[in-house]
């Protein structure tokens, strides 16, 4: 990565001065892009994840089309669970584990995945993406948070209230520790393989963090993220930044900041200056425009983007612009392009 | 209402001393009860809402079966929208408006409903429920929050991200004001009719409050709840308490407390002592056990109930025990019964 543009994202993660606010969008490679839909017309979601050339192709699309400051590898947080021994069905209606975890024996049967052998297609996609990027912008690798993956594996599919997962983990701490521990150890190996393949930064998506109250998150959520981060073998001189993110995490921000993460992602419910008060001065903030904003007329969108930037400036150094959650299907590409232009026009105070 | 038991709920709403902590459960009349399922085997959800004898019957079930301290009328927040002129389909898969609001003309066509003429079955259900209660416990009437109803009417069904509703309201404040104003005025008349029919308290379910960031909620959410509450014709000597509730409202609690509500409902994400700091001393708190707790073994459930009670005591006078959201389908009735017993064993400090 030779140009200053390509470092803007990493500099902001490290709370160093930047020429303008960097931006990328969660789910920036996705169904709102016609170019993505053209690829998906030929292959299923899971095939796309497992075909390095195609995964690299869609990873690059938003860099070329929108001009974002980072690429994020196209994949899914649940491929790890498949590698641990679970049958996985990934379709647009939402992912499913047809034989969810039900007993201690089910958990015992899971193995700590070997990333190069069982998830090699991810590392190969990283290498091909890096070639395609040619140093233009950094590449973010990622994984799901241990709690979120465990909840998926127990529920078998997305859930409104997670009663099965909560009942299983809350009522049997030995089982909870075994399951979350196995997942965390797999994630350490997986993320280290992503770093070895060349990822410049990592994001841990603990998407369902906010389903847990703060006392439960302190037991079943944050400690396992901390364990993953502690296990990373990062560049000693310029360690690759780690971002943690979840939605509905207003009450969990301090815990997320204490995991060892460099950056905490914030959904649109908590203003960034308020978030700063909760995470302290030691981490950068990522976020947090309401994703629905991209359905507004551009002039109205601009006012709301300016407001996020204003609150970010108030929160102090270290801001990566992003949405508060993933790009919504149906988002007009024109709005996403305008968003990138507008954020780039902003220089945060030193 | 002659006995002291029947006043415990109202006393707590008014932050007066109580002999033991009162409890009721959101969605306490519902599919987890075999007695409810027996009624539903004979009629559709909407028929049940519109048949006063049956609505009264299922309203009374949890009072008889669980021994809760308040009944809440069995109905649905969306019947009001039907009365305003929208076609409504209410089935177990989730409610739908097959012709959602799309244009200014659609909004213009809505009328402010006349509750006695267009929602008379609700008032009749209240009168029959009161007869069945015979003063044992107070009866809570309810409605949806204006933002939540508007969002449903624009989206046409439940939504993950509400981009249509947000785009419509955020980009056209005149339309937003007309729609939210019409809904609020309908709700004033509707709740006043419920009070006239004998409801002892009211709850406003702004279920989707948490989908809005704090600045948007200050524009499109809280002011319309305040308008509804301001329009109520309550008993001058002992005004019927009003409870406001939404989920994911951590950042909105102060706004909810400022609407004029007597009680603010809190989901399980915010500990009650922390919630007290946000709402100030002037309101009672309702909540906030994670509904998934009722899937735990009773001993483990008991520990978690005790913790909510401990934090509530710390939050000071005025606590109505409830779940942080509705009873989950599949909840064991035995757990719900044990919950009521355990809460009743607790006397809050004076």
Interface residues (C-beta under 8 A of the other chain):
Chain A: X161 X162 X163 X164 X166 X167 X170 X171 X210 X213 X214 X215 X216 X248 X250 X251 X268 X269 X270 X271 X274 X290 X291 X292 X293 X295 X296 X297 X300 X307 X325 X328 X330 X331
Chain B: X161 X162 X163 X164 X166 X167 X170 X171 X210 X213 X214 X215 X216 X248 X250 X251 X268 X269 X270 X271 X274 X290 X291 X292 X293 X295 X296 X297 X300 X307 X325 X328 X330 X331
